[in-house]
Amino acid sequence: MKNKNNPGLSSVEADPASRWSSEAIRAQLKRILGHAEFQATDKMHDFLRFVVEETLAGRSRHIKGFTIATEVYGRGADFDAAHDPVVRIQAGRLRRAIERYYLVSGGQDPIRIEIPKGSYVPVFAKGPDSKPLPSRRLAFQTQNTLAESCPLLLITPFEDLTEKPEFTHLGLGIAAELETELGHCADLRITQDHEGILSMEKLGIRPDFTVGGSIFCDDRSLKVIARLIDNRTGVHLWTDSFKLPLESAHLIDFQENIANLISAQIAPEPGVIVRAMTTVSRHRSTPNLTTYEAVLKGYSYWEKIDAVSYQQALEALQHVVNNGCDSGRVFTMLSLLYADNIALEHYGPGRSSLNDALHLAREGALLEPCNQMSHIALSRIHFLRNDLDQALSDVETALALQPESLFFLDRIGYMLTLLGEWDRGEQFTRKAIRLNPFYRVFVHYGLWLNAFRQKKYKRALEESERIAETGIFWGPLSRAATLGLLGRSAEGEDAARQLLLMKPNFRERGRLLIRHYVKFPEIADQLVEGLAFAGLNID
């Protein structure tokens, strides 16, 4: 059968008729487990050893999350994967460790051992014919209809200009950490080359963007300057600098933190690469869009959150699904569009179904179980269905997948706040705002809600003014209610009139629309009271 993750390689489950003997596969397993570049915990070693040995013994049908949890991780017979994502999380980390091993050191190994996404059963694939390794390595993501059309980012080692031997490998370390962190971005292809873009072009490969930089130091501090170049135009799209006092220089932590900060600013929406790519596809008609360009329509909608961009995103994503797209990101984005129409009523009630939204979100999570956004979408749908315990479990799963990543920390903080995890939600949201200038502006709504429930109305008013930038009716709604409770009725009435201009039927639909976002009756009543003081009484 064909290996989905490497279509050009044939793969087989090990059996007596296999291309390789059990001894050859065990030798490859031993080679991986004993290599310094296989960066995995002892338990991940046990995980890989267990699934390979079970397959060699002909018991691959019994390799399930439950058996791994009980046999490898010591869970009991009452193990429930819905409430304990340990196997799913560790499987994702194991896949990345295996991928890294083959990229860094195992490229010429005769056998590839892989664990395809969506399964815990390993497959064994033929390695390349033996020949000298080139001085470059590519790290393309799984090829599917999204990956084939998304931009290619070249990572180059950061140039060491410190003239200090202890920092000789720091530039390579930052590049390696960037490769790992950016590998979590489902709509970006990653490649790394020590010789730069000219070397890539000799191979006929033209990356869309290049990220790299330089490292400096003086007697007091270590400084890294990072930059992103648009290779299509030669324009420097972004640059930033990071410093660390020399006396507290923990280089591993330093390079991890830098990679995290760089990745958050350039990779996910609404980061630099997405903004640059959006300008290219803005005027393309739906039938001519690639899958990635359809995804960009979704990102454009979340920048504006209005009915026009909503309809464009919905048509684009539905078009690629109807044409056979199997990208988890597309299903996840569609589920969130359905959820937004239910919560915001861009096109009135009845146009979207919560059941359909849940089906799409589950499909997205099935296709990309290790993607944080998949579980954030599930949390959003369960929240709208008033299944708050499950919504909290979903967002906790998303956080556990990449607890240090900034990619979706603002969304995670936002959902935690809506679910009543007030302090933790605000902590995560403010951390994301502080560290990532490209955070999602709508998360200020969670900060407004937390201040509003505490009756800290001056602080709530500051947050409500930031919500106005999102262009949805919750901007004037939050402002009107807060001004009303501050006793500033004239200003509150102005905000209430703006609310009715944006949502003319709010008097009739207001309580339902509020309940879509506010799940605590006492806060909802407080909000209705504030609107009344602003001259807006709702049914």
TITORMI-293512 format. One record per residue (C-alpha): residue in one letter; chain; x negated, z negated, y. Coordinates in steps of 0.5 Angstrom, whole numbers, plus 500, padded with zeros to 3 digits. Each point is the difference from the previous one (the first is absolute). Example, Ala and Ser with C-alpha at 12.3 -4.5 7.8 and 13.67 -1.06 7.14 Angstrom:
BEGIN
aa ch X Z Y
A A 475 484 491 .
S A 498 502 507 .
This chain:
BEGIN
aa ch X Z Y
M A 500 500 500 .
K A 498 501 507 .
N A 497 494 504 .
K A 505 499 507 .
N A 494 498 504 .
N A 495 505 498 .
P A 504 506 498 .
G A 494 504 499 .
L A 498 495 494 .
S A 503 500 493 .
S A 501 493 498 .
V A 503 497 493 .
E A 502 493 497 .
A A 494 498 496 .
D A 502 501 492 .
P A 496 503 494 .
A A 502 507 502 .
S A 497 499 507 .
R A 494 503 503 .
W A 496 494 500 .
S A 499 494 495 .
S A 502 493 502 .
E A 493 499 500 .
A A 499 505 505 .
I A 505 497 504 .
R A 498 493 499 .
A A 493 502 503 .
Q A 503 503 506 .
L A 504 493 501 .
K A 494 496 499 .
R A 496 505 505 .
I A 505 498 505 .
L A 501 493 499 .
G A 493 499 500 .
H A 498 504 507 .
A A 499 497 506 .
E A 504 505 504 .
F A 506 498 496 .
Q A 502 495 505 .
A A 506 496 497 .
T A 501 493 498 .
D A 500 497 493 .
K A 507 500 499 .
M A 500 508 502 .
H A 495 501 495 .
D A 504 496 495 .
F A 506 505 502 .
L A 496 506 499 .
R A 497 498 493 .
F A 507 498 498 .
V A 504 506 501 .
V A 494 504 497 .
E A 500 496 494 .
E A 507 500 499 .
T A 500 508 501 .
L A 495 501 495 .
A A 504 496 495 .
G A 506 504 501 .
R A 504 495 504 .
S A 501 504 506 .
R A 507 499 500 .
H A 500 493 500 .
I A 495 500 507 .
K A 505 497 505 .
G A 500 496 506 .
F A 503 494 496 .
T A 494 501 494 .
I A 495 500 506 .
A A 502 494 503 .
T A 501 496 494 .
E A 493 502 496 .
V A 496 501 506 .
Y A 502 496 506 .
G A 503 494 496 .
R A 507 500 502 .
G A 505 497 496 .
A A 506 503 496 .
D A 505 500 506 .
F A 495 504 504 .
D A 505 505 505 .
A A 496 505 503 .
A A 506 501 506 .
H A 497 493 502 .
D A 493 500 498 .
P A 496 507 502 .
V A 494 498 497 .
V A 499 505 495 .
R A 502 506 505 .
I A 495 497 506 .
Q A 495 499 495 .
A A 501 507 497 .
G A 499 503 507 .
R A 494 497 501 .
L A 497 502 493 .
R A 502 507 501 .
R A 496 500 507 .
A A 494 497 497 .
I A 500 505 494 .
E A 500 505 505 .
R A 495 498 504 .
Y A 495 499 494 .
Y A 501 507 498 .
L A 499 502 508 .
V A 494 496 501 .
S A 496 500 493 .
G A 504 503 494 .
G A 501 507 502 .
Q A 496 503 495 .
D A 503 495 494 .
P A 503 504 494 .
I A 506 497 500 .
R A 505 497 506 .
I A 504 494 498 .
E A 506 500 505 .
I A 507 496 501 .
P A 505 505 503 .
K A 505 498 505 .
G A 506 497 498 .
S A 497 498 493 .
Y A 496 495 497 .
V A 497 505 494 .
P A 493 503 501 .
V A 499 507 499 .
F A 493 503 498 .
A A 498 506 504 .
K A 494 505 499 .
G A 494 499 505 .
P A 497 505 503 .
D A 494 504 497 .
S A 494 497 501 .
K A 496 503 506 .
P A 496 497 506 .
L A 505 496 505 .
P A 500 503 507 .
S A 499 495 506 .
R A 507 500 501 .
R A 506 497 497 .
L A 508 501 501 .
A A 505 495 500 .
F A 507 504 500 .
Q A 506 496 498 .
T A 505 502 495 .
Q A 502 508 501 .
N A 507 500 501 .
T A 505 504 505 .
L A 498 495 506 .
A A 492 499 498 .
E A 499 508 500 .
S A 503 500 507 .
C A 497 494 504 .
P A 494 500 504 .
L A 493 499 497 .
L A 496 495 503 .
L A 492 500 500 .
I A 497 493 500 .
T A 492 500 502 .
P A 496 494 499 .
F A 499 496 507 .
E A 493 502 503 .
D A 495 494 499 .
L A 497 499 507 .
T A 498 493 500 .
E A 493 501 497 .
K A 501 494 496 .
P A 499 500 492 .
E A 506 495 499 .
F A 505 505 503 .
T A 497 506 496 .
H A 506 501 495 .
L A 505 497 505 .
G A 502 507 502 .
L A 502 502 493 .
G A 503 494 499 .
I A 505 501 506 .
A A 501 507 497 .
A A 502 498 493 .
E A 505 495 503 .
L A 503 505 504 .
E A 501 504 494 .
T A 503 494 496 .
E A 505 498 506 .
L A 502 508 502 .
G A 501 501 492 .
H A 506 496 501 .
C A 503 505 505 .
A A 505 504 496 .
D A 500 506 505 .
L A 493 501 501 .
R A 494 503 496 .
I A 493 497 500 .
T A 493 503 499 .
Q A 494 497 501 .
D A 493 504 501 .
H A 493 497 502 .
E A 498 507 503 .
G A 506 501 505 .
I A 505 505 501 .
L A 495 506 500 .
S A 498 498 493 .
M A 508 500 498 .
E A 501 507 504 .
K A 494 503 495 .
L A 505 498 494 .
G A 506 504 504 .
I A 503 493 502 .
R A 503 499 507 .
P A 502 493 501 .
D A 505 499 505 .
F A 497 494 503 .
T A 493 496 500 .
V A 499 492 501 .
G A 493 497 501 .
G A 496 496 505 .
S A 494 497 501 .
I A 497 493 499 .
F A 496 496 506 .
C A 498 493 501 .
D A 496 496 505 .
D A 497 493 499 .
R A 507 497 500 .
S A 505 504 497 .
L A 502 506 496 .
K A 504 506 502 .
V A 503 506 497 .
I A 503 506 504 .
A A 505 504 496 .
R A 503 506 501 .
L A 505 505 498 .
I A 499 508 501 .
D A 505 505 499 .
N A 496 506 497 .
R A 506 505 501 .
T A 498 499 508 .
G A 494 496 500 .
V A 503 495 504 .
H A 498 493 500 .
L A 507 497 499 .
W A 499 492 499 .
T A 494 496 501 .
D A 499 492 500 .
S A 495 495 499 .
F A 499 493 496 .
K A 495 495 501 .
L A 498 494 496 .
P A 495 494 502 .
L A 494 501 496 .
E A 499 493 498 .
S A 507 500 497 .
A A 499 507 497 .
H A 503 500 493 .
L A 499 507 498 .
I A 505 501 495 .
D A 506 497 504 .
F A 498 504 506 .
Q A 500 507 497 .
E A 507 498 496 .
N A 503 498 507 .
I A 497 506 504 .
A A 503 505 494 .
N A 507 496 501 .
L A 500 501 507 .
I A 498 507 500 .
S A 504 502 495 .
A A 506 497 503 .
Q A 499 504 507 .
I A 499 506 497 .
A A 504 501 494 .
P A 507 498 499 .
E A 506 501 505 .
P A 499 500 506 .
G A 493 500 499 .
V A 495 506 503 .
I A 500 505 495 .
V A 508 500 499 .
R A 501 501 508 .
A A 495 506 499 .
M A 503 503 495 .
T A 507 499 503 .
T A 498 504 505 .
V A 499 506 496 .
S A 506 500 496 .
R A 505 498 505 .
H A 503 507 501 .
R A 500 502 493 .
S A 507 501 497 .
T A 502 496 494 .
P A 500 506 495 .
N A 493 501 502 .
L A 497 493 499 .
T A 495 497 495 .
T A 502 494 497 .
Y A 495 496 505 .
E A 503 503 506 .
A A 507 498 497 .
V A 497 493 500 .
L A 497 501 507 .
K A 507 501 502 .
G A 502 493 497 .
Y A 494 497 504 .
S A 503 504 507 .
Y A 507 497 499 .
W A 497 492 499 .
E A 496 502 507 .
K A 506 501 503 .
I A 506 498 496 .
D A 505 504 503 .
A A 506 504 497 .
V A 497 507 501 .
S A 493 498 497 .
Y A 504 497 494 .
Q A 503 506 498 .
Q A 494 504 500 .
A A 497 495 496 .
L A 505 500 495 .
E A 501 507 499 .
A A 493 501 499 .
L A 499 495 495 .
Q A 506 502 496 .
H A 498 507 500 .
V A 493 498 497 .
V A 504 496 495 .
N A 504 506 498 .
N A 494 504 499 .
G A 498 495 495 .
C A 495 496 503 .
D A 498 494 496 .
S A 497 496 506 .
G A 501 492 500 .
R A 499 500 507 .
V A 506 505 501 .
F A 505 496 496 .
T A 498 494 504 .
M A 500 503 507 .
L A 507 503 498 .
S A 503 493 498 .
L A 498 497 506 .
L A 503 506 504 .
Y A 506 499 496 .
A A 500 492 502 .
D A 499 502 507 .
N A 506 504 501 .
I A 504 494 497 .
A A 497 495 504 .
L A 500 504 507 .
E A 505 505 498 .
H A 497 506 503 .
Y A 506 504 497 .
G A 505 495 499 .
P A 502 496 494 .
G A 501 503 493 .
R A 494 505 501 .
S A 495 496 496 .
S A 501 496 494 .
L A 497 494 498 .
N A 500 502 493 .
D A 496 506 501 .
A A 495 497 505 .
L A 499 495 494 .
H A 499 505 495 .
L A 495 504 505 .
A A 496 494 501 .
R A 500 498 492 .
E A 497 507 499 .
G A 495 500 505 .
A A 498 493 497 .
L A 500 503 493 .
L A 495 506 503 .
E A 496 496 504 .
P A 500 492 497 .
C A 494 498 504 .
N A 502 503 506 .
Q A 501 494 505 .
M A 505 505 504 .
S A 504 501 494 .
H A 502 492 499 .
I A 501 500 507 .
A A 506 505 500 .
L A 503 496 494 .
S A 500 494 504 .
R A 503 503 506 .
I A 506 503 495 .
H A 501 493 497 .
F A 500 497 507 .
L A 506 505 502 .
R A 503 498 493 .
N A 500 493 502 .
D A 495 498 494 .
L A 496 496 504 .
D A 496 497 494 .
Q A 498 507 497 .
A A 498 503 507 .
L A 495 494 501 .
S A 498 501 493 .
D A 498 507 501 .
V A 497 499 507 .
E A 496 495 497 .
T A 498 505 494 .
A A 498 505 506 .
L A 495 494 503 .
A A 497 498 493 .
L A 498 508 499 .
Q A 495 500 506 .
P A 500 493 503 .
E A 494 502 505 .
S A 503 507 502 .
L A 502 501 507 .
F A 504 506 498 .
F A 507 497 499 .
L A 499 493 503 .
D A 504 501 506 .
R A 506 502 495 .
I A 499 495 496 .
G A 500 495 505 .
Y A 506 503 503 .
M A 504 499 493 .
L A 498 493 499 .
T A 502 498 507 .
L A 507 504 499 .
L A 500 496 493 .
G A 499 493 503 .
E A 493 499 499 .
W A 499 499 507 .
D A 493 497 501 .
R A 497 504 495 .
G A 503 507 502 .
E A 498 499 508 .
Q A 493 498 497 .
F A 499 507 497 .
T A 504 504 505 .
R A 495 497 506 .
K A 494 501 495 .
A A 502 507 500 .
I A 501 501 507 .
R A 494 497 502 .
L A 496 504 495 .
N A 503 507 500 .
P A 502 503 507 .
F A 504 505 496 .
Y A 505 495 497 .
R A 507 502 499 .
V A 504 497 507 .
F A 506 499 496 .
V A 497 494 497 .
H A 501 496 507 .
Y A 507 499 498 .
G A 498 495 495 .
L A 496 496 505 .
W A 506 501 505 .
L A 505 497 494 .
N A 495 494 499 .
A A 500 498 507 .
F A 507 501 501 .
R A 502 496 494 .
Q A 496 494 503 .
K A 503 501 507 .
K A 494 502 503 .
Y A 503 505 504 .
K A 495 502 505 .
R A 495 502 494 .
A A 506 503 497 .
L A 501 504 506 .
E A 493 503 500 .
E A 500 502 493 .
S A 507 503 502 .
E A 497 505 505 .
R A 495 502 495 .
I A 505 502 495 .
A A 503 505 506 .
E A 494 504 498 .
T A 503 502 493 .
G A 506 504 503 .
I A 506 496 496 .
F A 506 496 502 .
W A 496 494 498 .
G A 496 500 506 .
P A 506 499 505 .
L A 504 496 495 .
S A 494 495 500 .
R A 499 500 507 .
A A 507 499 502 .
A A 501 494 495 .
T A 494 497 503 .
L A 501 501 507 .
G A 507 497 499 .
L A 498 494 497 .
L A 494 499 506 .
G A 506 500 505 .
R A 498 507 503 .
S A 507 503 499 .
A A 499 506 505 .
E A 494 502 496 .
G A 503 499 493 .
E A 506 504 503 .
D A 496 506 501 .
A A 496 499 493 .
A A 507 500 497 .
R A 502 506 504 .
Q A 494 504 497 .
L A 502 497 493 .
L A 507 503 501 .
L A 497 507 502 .
M A 496 500 494 .
K A 505 498 495 .
P A 507 501 503 .
N A 503 497 494 .
F A 496 493 500 .
R A 506 496 502 .
E A 504 502 494 .
R A 494 500 495 .
G A 495 495 503 .
R A 501 494 496 .
L A 499 505 494 .
L A 494 503 503 .
I A 497 493 502 .
R A 501 498 492 .
H A 496 506 498 .
Y A 494 496 503 .
V A 501 493 501 .
K A 502 497 494 .
F A 501 493 502 .
P A 507 498 503 .
E A 498 495 505 .
I A 495 505 503 .
A A 505 505 500 .
D A 505 496 504 .
Q A 494 498 505 .
L A 499 508 501 .
V A 508 501 501 .
E A 500 494 505 .
G A 495 503 504 .
L A 503 507 500 .
A A 506 497 503 .
F A 497 496 505 .
A A 497 507 502 .
G A 507 503 501 .
L A 501 503 493 .
N A 505 497 495 .
I A 500 503 493 .
D A 506 500 495 .
